[in-house]
Amino acid sequence: MRKILVIVASCMLMLSLAACGGTSKGGTEAGGTAGKQKNVAILTPYLSSVTTNEMVEALKKQAADHGWKANVVDTKGDFGQLASRMEDTISTKADAIVLVSTDPNQVKAQIKKAADNKIPVFGCDAGYIQGMTMNATSDNKAMAKMVTDYLFEKMGNKGNLVALTYRAHPGVLLRSQQLDEMLKQKPDIHLVVEKQVQVPGPIEDARKQMESLLLANKDEGSITAVWAGWDEPAIGAAQAIEAAGRKNILVVGIDGTSQAVDLIKKGSPLVATVKQNFSGMADLVAKQMDLVFQGKPVEGTELYAPATLITKDNAGK
């Protein structure tokens, strides 16, 4: 009888240890299935852009800090390829998709497909359309108003303006639309021409386009200022103006890149930009994504990171 009791006790001890071992394993896996590492797909057609690259790097850091696996896809300006690669991420059942500097209307069908498959789609300096979870950006119209007010004042509310834009980008589109509205209120400012800048390669393309415009408008005052929808074409335009030895042509941009700020500091034709908080946008996206992964609602579908006007008075401060 005693031998039987010893055997029973031994069996109970083994079962107890096995149970403890099972509990320990579940805890190690951070909650079992619920704690499985999340796969985040980061897609953009513009990784070569300084600001887009900054956001992607910030998103990668946020993913690493949260223990998520990030996969970056750059389609080098090809929206057809972007749609195809987004289809791939949906098929492989990514836990979330982030579109960076992308017009979501270009991948509208894929966003709907992702939503149907319960894959949240976030935007980082993109637009927001139905089916997406949220988008983090700057208030593009407010930024455009800020820098355009400054430019028009420096122009004395009169003169000849060149606009360098890229309306395929949702943020630049909103800025350009704000310029359209403000020009209606300034009858003494004449829009000489609006040029669409090539992307990728906006600095080089803007420089070449500006060189041609300067040759076609040689008279003093024929071009008073250049309004650029973002910093890279503003930099290209400023380079062309300096190389041509043209004076009294003002240039403004938006983004607050280090190269643009340096040009403002040294007194180049580039006189103002608006500094966007790109890492702040990535932080907003990561915070909302974390809420979604926890089964909680996002704090808004369109969230703004703050922006600041940069001129020679505060450049580099």
C-alpha positions in Angstrom: 0.0 0.0 0.0 2.8 2.3 0.9 4.5 1.6 -2.4 1.3 2.5 -4.3 1.0 5.8 -2.3 4.6 6.7 -3.3 3.9 6.0 -7.0 0.7 8.2 -6.8 2.6 11.0 -5.1 5.4 10.9 -7.8 2.8 11.0 -10.6 1.1 14.0 -9.0 4.5 15.8 -8.7 5.3 15.2 -12.3 1.9 16.5 -13.4 2.4 19.6 -11.2 5.8 20.3 -12.8 4.4 19.8 -16.3 1.6 22.3 -15.5 4.1 24.8 -14.2 6.3 24.3 -17.3 3.3 25.0 -19.5 2.4 28.2 -17.7 6.0 29.3 -17.9 6.1 28.7 -21.6 3.0 30.7 -22.2 4.3 33.6 -20.2 7.6 33.6 -22.1 5.7 33.9 -25.3 4.1 37.1 -24.0 0.6 35.9 -24.0 0.8 33.1 -26.6 -0.9 33.8 -29.9 -2.1 37.3 -28.7 1.5 38.3 -28.2 2.9 37.1 -31.5 5.3 39.5 -33.2 3.5 41.9 -35.4 4.5 42.3 -39.1 4.3 45.9 -40.4 4.6 46.6 -44.1 5.9 50.2 -44.9 5.2 51.1 -48.5 6.2 54.2 -50.4 7.0 55.2 -54.0 9.4 58.0 -52.9 12.1 56.6 -50.6 14.7 58.7 -52.4 13.1 61.8 -51.0 14.9 63.2 -48.0 11.7 63.7 -46.0 10.1 60.4 -46.9 13.3 58.6 -46.0 13.2 60.4 -42.6 9.7 59.2 -41.9 10.5 55.6 -43.0 13.6 55.5 -40.7 11.5 56.9 -37.8 8.8 54.3 -38.4 11.5 51.5 -38.5 12.8 52.8 -35.1 9.3 52.8 -33.7 8.7 49.3 -34.9 11.9 48.1 -33.3 11.0 49.8 -30.0 7.6 48.1 -30.0 9.1 44.7 -31.0 7.4 44.7 -34.4 9.0 43.4 -37.6 9.1 46.1 -40.3 9.4 45.4 -44.0 10.0 48.5 -46.2 9.0 48.5 -49.9 10.0 51.3 -52.3 8.6 51.3 -55.8 10.7 54.3 -57.0 7.8 56.4 -58.3 5.9 53.4 -59.8 2.3 53.5 -58.6 1.3 50.3 -60.5 4.1 48.5 -58.7 3.0 50.0 -55.5 -0.5 48.5 -55.9 1.0 45.1 -56.8 3.3 45.1 -53.8 0.4 46.1 -51.6 -1.5 43.1 -52.9 1.4 41.0 -51.9 1.4 42.3 -48.3 -2.3 41.6 -48.1 -1.8 38.0 -49.4 0.9 37.4 -46.8 -1.4 38.7 -44.1 0.7 41.6 -42.7 -0.7 42.8 -39.4 -0.7 46.5 -40.6 0.3 48.5 -43.7 1.7 52.1 -43.6 1.6 54.2 -46.7 4.2 56.9 -46.6 4.0 60.1 -48.8 1.4 58.3 -50.9 -1.9 59.4 -52.5 -4.2 56.7 -51.2 -6.6 57.1 -54.1 -3.8 55.5 -56.2 -4.3 52.3 -54.3 -8.0 52.6 -53.4 -8.9 49.1 -54.4 -6.1 47.6 -52.3 -7.1 49.7 -49.3 -10.6 48.2 -49.6 -9.1 44.7 -50.0 -7.0 45.3 -46.9 -10.0 46.4 -44.9 -12.0 43.4 -46.1 -9.1 41.2 -44.7 -9.1 43.2 -41.5 -5.6 44.6 -42.1 -5.5 48.2 -40.9 -4.0 50.8 -43.3 -2.2 53.8 -41.8 -0.9 56.9 -43.6 2.2 58.9 -42.8 2.1 62.2 -44.5 -0.4 60.7 -46.9 -4.1 61.5 -47.4 -7.0 59.8 -45.7 -9.8 57.9 -47.6 -12.6 55.6 -46.5 -11.2 52.2 -45.5 -8.0 53.5 -43.9 -7.5 53.6 -40.2 -5.9 57.0 -39.9 -3.3 59.4 -41.4 -0.7 61.5 -39.6 0.5 64.6 -41.4 0.8 68.4 -41.0 -2.0 70.8 -41.6 -1.0 71.4 -45.2 -3.3 74.3 -45.9 -2.2 76.0 -42.7 1.5 75.6 -43.7 0.9 76.9 -47.2 -0.9 79.9 -45.8 1.9 80.6 -43.3 4.7 80.6 -45.9 2.6 82.2 -48.7 1.6 85.1 -46.4 5.3 85.6 -45.7 6.2 85.5 -49.4 3.4 87.9 -50.5 4.5 90.4 -47.8 8.1 90.2 -49.0 6.9 90.8 -52.5 5.0 93.8 -51.5 1.8 92.0 -52.6 2.7 92.5 -56.3 4.9 91.0 -58.9 5.4 87.8 -61.1 5.3 84.4 -59.5 6.4 81.0 -60.6 4.9 77.9 -58.9 6.7 74.6 -58.7 4.3 71.8 -57.7 3.5 68.1 -57.8 -0.2 67.7 -57.4 0.0 63.9 -57.4 1.1 64.1 -53.8 -1.9 64.7 -51.5 0.0 67.1 -49.2 1.4 69.2 -52.0 -2.0 69.2 -53.7 -3.6 70.8 -50.6 -0.8 73.4 -50.4 -1.2 74.2 -54.1 -4.9 74.6 -53.7 -4.3 77.0 -50.8 -2.0 79.0 -53.1 -4.7 79.1 -55.8 -7.2 80.5 -53.2 -4.7 83.1 -52.0 -3.8 84.3 -55.5 -7.5 85.1 -56.1 -7.2 87.7 -53.3 -4.0 89.3 -54.8 -4.8 90.8 -58.2 -1.4 92.4 -58.4 0.5 89.1 -58.2 0.6 87.4 -61.6 1.2 83.7 -61.8 3.6 83.4 -64.7 3.5 79.6 -64.9 3.0 76.5 -62.7 5.4 73.7 -63.4 5.0 70.1 -62.3 8.3 68.8 -60.8 9.5 65.4 -61.7 9.7 62.9 -58.8 12.0 61.1 -58.1 14.8 63.7 -58.8 13.0 66.9 -57.8 16.1 69.0 -57.1 17.7 68.3 -60.4 14.4 68.7 -62.3 13.5 72.0 -60.6 17.0 73.4 -61.3 16.7 72.5 -65.0 13.2 73.9 -65.3 14.2 77.1 -63.5 17.2 77.5 -65.8 14.8 77.5 -68.8 12.4 79.9 -67.1 15.2 82.3 -66.4 16.4 82.2 -70.0 12.8 82.8 -71.2 12.3 85.7 -68.7 15.5 87.7 -68.8 14.2 91.1 -67.9 14.5 92.5 -64.4 11.3 91.8 -62.5 10.0 89.3 -65.0 10.2 86.8 -62.2 9.8 88.2 -58.7 9.4 85.0 -56.7 9.2 81.2 -56.8 6.7 79.3 -54.7 7.6 75.7 -54.3 5.3 73.0 -52.9 8.1 71.5 -50.9 11.8 72.1 -50.2 13.5 70.0 -52.8 12.3 72.0 -55.8 12.8 75.2 -53.8 16.5 74.2 -53.4 16.8 73.4 -57.2 15.3 76.8 -58.1 17.6 78.7 -55.7 20.6 76.9 -57.1 19.6 77.9 -60.7 18.9 81.5 -59.6 22.3 81.8 -57.9 24.2 80.2 -60.8 22.5 82.7 -63.2 23.5 85.6 -61.1 19.9 86.8 -60.9 19.2 89.1 -58.0 15.9 90.0 -56.2 14.1 86.7 -56.9 12.7 85.2 -53.7 12.1 81.5 -53.2 10.0 79.6 -50.5 9.4 76.0 -49.8 7.9 73.7 -47.2 9.4 70.9 -45.1 12.3 72.5 -43.2 15.0 70.1 -44.5 18.6 70.8 -43.2 19.7 71.8 -46.7 16.9 74.3 -47.1 17.6 75.8 -43.6 21.3 76.1 -44.4 20.5 78.0 -47.6 18.2 80.3 -45.7 20.9 80.9 -43.1 23.5 81.9 -45.7 21.3 84.4 -47.4 20.5 82.5 -50.7 17.4 83.2 -52.8 15.6 80.7 -50.6 14.2 82.9 -47.8 11.6 80.8 -46.0 10.3 77.3 -45.4 7.9 75.6 -42.9 9.5 72.9 -40.8 7.4 69.8 -40.6 7.8 67.4 -37.7 8.3 64.2 -39.7 9.5 62.1 -36.8 6.4 63.4 -34.9 4.2 62.0 -37.7 5.8 58.6 -37.4 5.3 58.8 -33.6 1.6 59.5 -34.1 1.3 56.5 -36.5 3.1 54.2 -34.1 1.0 55.3 -31.2 -2.3 54.7 -33.1 -1.0 51.4 -34.4 -0.2 50.2 -30.9 -3.8 51.1 -29.9 -5.2 49.1 -32.7 -3.0 46.1 -31.9 -4.4 46.3 -28.3 -8.0 46.3 -29.7 -8.6 49.9 -29.0 -9.9 52.7 -31.3 -7.6 55.3 -32.8 -7.8 58.9 -31.4 -8.7 60.3 -34.8 -8.6 59.6 -38.5 -6.5 62.7 -39.4 -3.9 63.8 -36.8 -1.5 66.7 -37.2 2.0 67.2 -36.1 2.9 70.9 -35.4 4.9 72.9 -38.0 7.0 76.1 -37.7 7.8 79.0 -40.1 11.6 79.2 -40.7 13.2 82.4 -41.9 16.7 83.9 -41.6 15.6 85.3 -38.2 15.2 81.8 -36.6 17.0 79.4 -39.0 19.2 77.0 -37.1 17.9 78.1 -33.7 
